[in-house]
Amino acid sequence: MYKNVLHTPFFEGIEVLDEFYILSRFTEVSLSKDHVLFHQTDLANEMYIVKTGTLQIFRQEDDRIIVLGHQFPGQPIGELEAVHHDKRRLASVSALEPTKLWKIEIKALDELIAIYPEILKRILYIISDRLAQADRKIEYLAFLDSRVRITNLLLDLYANFGKPTEQGYLIDWKTTQQHLANMVGIGRESATRALQGLQQDGIILLQDRMITIINIKELYTLAGGKDTPEARKWHSYYTYNTTAID
């Protein structure tokens, strides 16, 4: 847990001249589970940084939800609209669990950028990271086979949450099969069949809403053998320090 917003990667490495000035520009917001922070097409007036909890970024068409990404403690949300001339939100955001955020108004953020231009460079890094995530999402959705979509998603989860155990690699992120289905644009029944098939083939183990990858080599083969774990990281900027880059 971050003590304050200045300890997050967003401000990491920036030589702060007046801590109180920056901290006074942020206010804390609390969200309950499933609470929607903002909807797609809402006008943006602020940017947020996650203090605790998890957010999901999604788009909804009728009753169908496509999860585009997630934000975890220390990570910002709403940064694109904060610096873009079109202030309409590109997607909706809601809390997957009780979540606390630091909020800054766009006008106050503009004032900080004028004092610390490095902030704008970091926002551009974050936006480029989101574009990379979007490219991978388009790749997954191009597959008609639910099993291939799920295997690619499992490799993403391995890259971001995998922990070695005696059985294999535990995906240390408890979620539901419905949420996994939403992440790759398929129905829950299709996701369940794909996961159960992988378990029957001895590739994964499903237990108490947790997934353990038993045969990582076979999973890569089924997914087409593309992308290293590093390339599948959702937030490559997470510990970045752009002050060393000119």
C-alpha positions in Angstrom: 0.0 0.0 0.0 1.3 3.4 -0.9 1.5 6.0 1.9 0.6 8.8 -0.5 0.4 9.6 -4.2 4.0 10.8 -4.3 5.2 7.2 -3.5 3.4 5.8 -6.6 5.3 5.0 -9.9 3.5 8.0 -11.5 5.8 10.3 -9.4 8.8 8.0 -9.0 12.1 9.8 -9.7 10.6 13.2 -10.1 12.4 15.9 -8.0 9.4 17.4 -6.1 9.9 21.0 -5.1 6.8 21.3 -2.9 5.2 18.0 -1.6 2.4 19.8 0.1 1.4 21.6 -3.1 1.1 18.4 -5.0 -0.7 16.4 -2.2 -3.2 19.3 -1.8 -4.3 18.8 -5.4 -5.4 15.3 -4.8 -8.5 14.1 -2.9 -9.4 10.6 -1.9 -12.4 8.7 -3.3 -13.8 5.4 -2.1 -15.7 2.9 -4.3 -17.7 -0.1 -3.2 -17.4 -3.4 -5.2 -19.1 -3.1 -8.7 -19.5 0.7 -8.3 -19.0 2.4 -11.7 -16.5 5.2 -11.6 -17.5 6.6 -14.9 -19.3 5.5 -18.1 -18.2 5.5 -21.7 -18.9 8.9 -23.3 -19.1 10.7 -19.9 -17.2 14.0 -20.0 -13.9 13.8 -18.1 -13.1 16.3 -15.4 -10.5 14.4 -13.5 -7.7 11.8 -13.5 -7.3 9.1 -10.8 -4.5 7.0 -9.3 -5.4 3.8 -7.6 -4.5 3.7 -3.9 -5.9 0.2 -3.0 -8.2 -2.2 -4.8 -8.7 -3.1 -8.5 -10.5 -1.4 -11.4 -11.7 -2.9 -14.6 -11.9 -1.0 -17.9 -14.7 -2.2 -20.1 -17.1 -1.5 -22.9 -20.7 -2.8 -22.8 -23.0 -3.5 -25.8 -26.5 -4.5 -24.7 -25.8 -7.2 -22.1 -22.4 -8.1 -23.4 -19.3 -6.8 -21.6 -15.8 -6.8 -23.0 -13.1 -6.2 -20.4 -10.3 -4.1 -22.0 -7.9 -4.0 -19.0 -7.3 -3.5 -15.3 -5.7 -1.0 -13.0 -4.0 -1.9 -9.8 -2.5 0.1 -6.8 -0.2 2.8 -8.0 -1.6 3.0 -11.5 -3.5 5.9 -13.1 -6.9 5.9 -14.9 -8.4 8.5 -17.1 -5.1 10.0 -18.1 -5.8 10.0 -21.9 -8.9 12.2 -21.7 -7.0 14.4 -19.2 -4.6 15.5 -22.0 -6.8 15.0 -25.1 -9.0 17.7 -26.6 -11.9 15.3 -26.7 -12.9 14.9 -23.1 -15.4 12.0 -23.7 -14.5 8.8 -21.8 -13.5 6.1 -24.3 -14.6 3.3 -22.0 -16.4 2.6 -18.7 -14.5 1.8 -15.4 -15.8 0.0 -12.3 -14.4 -1.4 -9.1 -13.8 -5.2 -8.9 -13.5 -4.9 -5.1 -13.6 -2.1 -2.5 -11.2 0.4 -4.0 -9.7 3.8 -2.9 -8.4 6.3 -5.4 -6.6 9.6 -5.5 -8.5 12.1 -7.7 -7.0 15.2 -9.3 -9.0 17.7 -11.4 -7.8 18.2 -15.0 -7.1 21.9 -14.3 -4.9 21.0 -11.3 -3.2 18.4 -13.4 -2.4 21.0 -16.1 -0.8 23.2 -13.4 1.4 20.3 -12.2 2.4 19.5 -15.8 3.5 23.1 -16.3 5.7 22.8 -13.2 6.8 19.2 -13.8 6.8 18.5 -17.6 8.0 15.0 -16.8 4.5 14.1 -15.9 3.3 14.6 -19.5 6.1 12.2 -20.7 4.8 9.6 -18.2 1.3 10.0 -19.4 2.5 9.3 -23.0 4.2 6.2 -21.8 1.1 5.0 -20.1 -1.0 5.7 -23.3 1.5 3.8 -25.4 1.2 0.9 -23.0 -2.5 0.8 -23.4 -2.2 0.7 -27.2 0.1 -2.3 -26.9 -2.6 -4.0 -24.7 -5.3 -3.1 -27.2 -3.2 -4.7 -30.0 -3.0 -7.9 -28.1 -6.7 -7.8 -27.3 -7.4 -7.5 -31.0 -5.2 -10.5 -31.7 -7.1 -12.6 -29.2 -10.5 -11.5 -30.5 -9.4 -12.5 -34.1 -9.3 -16.1 -33.0 -12.7 -17.8 -33.5 -11.7 -20.7 -31.3 -12.5 -20.1 -27.6 -9.8 -22.5 -26.5 -7.1 -20.4 -28.3 -8.4 -17.2 -26.7 -8.4 -18.8 -23.3 -4.9 -20.2 -23.7 -3.6 -16.8 -24.7 -5.3 -15.2 -21.7 -3.8 -17.8 -19.4 -0.4 -16.9 -20.7 -1.1 -13.3 -20.0 -2.2 -14.1 -16.4 1.0 -16.2 -16.0 3.1 -13.3 -17.1 1.4 -10.9 -14.7 0.5 -13.1 -11.7 2.3 -16.4 -12.1 4.1 -17.8 -9.0 6.1 -21.0 -9.1 4.8 -23.8 -6.9 5.4 -27.6 -6.6 2.6 -28.2 -9.0 3.5 -25.6 -11.6 2.7 -21.9 -11.8 -0.1 -20.6 -9.7 -2.1 -17.6 -11.1 -2.1 -15.5 -8.0 -5.2 -13.6 -8.9 -8.6 -14.9 -7.8 -11.4 -14.2 -10.3 -14.5 -15.8 -11.8 -14.9 -17.7 -15.1 -17.4 -15.1 -16.1 -14.8 -12.4 -15.8 -12.3 -14.5 -17.7 -14.9 -14.9 -20.4 -15.5 -11.1 -20.5 -11.7 -10.6 -21.0 -11.7 -12.5 -24.3 -15.2 -11.8 -25.6 -16.8 -15.2 -25.2 -19.7 -16.5 -23.2 -19.2 -18.0 -19.7 -20.2 -21.5 -21.0 -17.5 -21.4 -23.7 -14.9 -20.3 -21.2 -15.9 -23.0 -18.8 -15.7 -25.7 -21.5 -12.3 -24.4 -22.6 -10.9 -24.4 -19.1 -12.3 -27.8 -18.2 -10.8 -29.2 -21.5 -7.4 -27.8 -20.6 -7.7 -29.4 -17.1 -8.7 -32.8 -18.6 -5.6 -32.6 -20.8 -3.4 -32.1 -17.8 -2.4 -28.6 -18.8 -4.0 -26.6 -15.9 -5.6 -27.3 -12.5 -8.8 -25.5 -11.4 -9.3 -25.3 -7.7 -11.2 -22.8 -5.5 -11.4 -20.1 -8.2 -7.6 -20.4 -8.6 -5.8 -21.6 -11.7 -2.4 -23.5 -11.7 -0.6 -24.0 -15.0 0.9 -27.5 -14.9 2.3 -27.7 -18.4 3.5 -24.3 -19.5 5.2 -25.6 -22.7 2.0 -27.2 -24.0 0.1 -24.0 -23.2 2.5 -22.0 -25.4 2.1 -24.6 -28.2 -1.7 -24.3 -28.1 -1.5 -20.5 -28.1 0.7 -20.5 -31.2 4.0 -20.0 -29.3 3.9 -16.2 -29.7 5.1 -13.5 -27.3 7.4 -13.9 -24.3 6.2 -13.3 -20.8 7.8 -9.9 -20.8 5.8 -8.9 -23.9 2.6 -10.0 -22.2 3.0 -7.7 -19.2 0.0 -5.5 -18.9 1.8 -2.6 -17.4 5.4 -2.4 -18.5 5.7 1.2 -17.3 4.8 0.1 -13.7 8.3 0.9 -12.2 9.5 3.1 -15.0 11.6 6.2 -14.4 11.6 8.4 -17.5 13.8 11.1 -15.9 16.8 9.2 -17.4 15.3 9.5 -20.9 15.7 12.6 -23.0 
